[in-house]
Amino acid sequence: MKKLHTIVFVLLISVFLSACSSNEDHIYQTLEATAAKEADFEKQQQPLSKLETNEKELFDQILDLGMKDFDQISKLADDALANLKQREEHLKKEKESIEKAKEEFKLATDEFNSIKDEKLKNQAHDLQEIMNTRYKSYEKLYSAYMNGLAEDRKIYEMIKNEDLKLEDLQTQIEASNKAYEDVVEMNSQFNDQTEKFNKSKLQFYKDLGIKVESK
C-alpha cells in the first residue's frame, strides 16, 4: 500500500525587529503567532510517520502468513486496526492545530487594511490569498488521509474473515492505493503553498523594514 510521505512544514524563522511602527510590529507578532500555533501540527509528523511504518510491517507479516495461521492473522489485523485509530487521533490533533492557526491568522488580516503604503497593502493581501489557499489545500489533504484510513480499515476487517476471497482483497488494496495517491497529491499541493507563503512572508518582512535571519 502506498503511504503518505511525512508532511513537511517549513521551519519557523528567527526574526529581529528593526525600526518598525507599532502597527507593523503588531502584524509581525500576529503572523509569527500564527506560525507558532502550528507547532502541534509539526509534532504530529514523527509519530504519524512511525505509525505508518509499523502498519506497513503488520501488513507485510499478514501477507507472509497467507492463510496458514488465521488466528495470528486476525491478531495482526486487530493490531493494524488499532494503529489506524492512533493515526486518526494524531491527524485530528494536527487539524486542531491548523484551525487554531487559521483563527490567529484572521487577526493579522484585520490589520492589513490599516497599512497605508499601497504596495505593502497589496503584498499583505497576497499573503492572505496564499494562506487561504493553503488552508483549503489542508482541508483536502485531511479529507484524503481520512479516506485512506477508511479504505485501510476495510482491508483489515476483510482479512479477519476466514472466507475472504483473494480477488476481493486485491480489489480493496487497489482502492486503498488509489486513496493514498490522492493523499500524496494533496500533500504536495499543501507543501507548495506552505513554501510559497513562507517566501512571500520573508519578502513582506523585508519590505516592512524587518530584518530576518533564516535558520
Buried (B, 14 or more C-beta within 10 A) or exposed (E): BBBBBBBBBBEBBEBEBEEBEEEBBBBBBBBBBBBEBBEBBBBBBEBBBBBBEBBBBBBEBBEEEEEEEBEEBBBBBBBBBBBBEBBBEBBEBBBBBBEBBBEBBEBBBEBBEEBEEEEBBEBBBBBBEBBBBBBEBBBBBBEBBBBBBBBBBBBBEBBBEEEBEEEEBEEBBEBBBEBBEBBBEBBBBBBEBBEBBBEBBBBBBEEBEBEBEEE
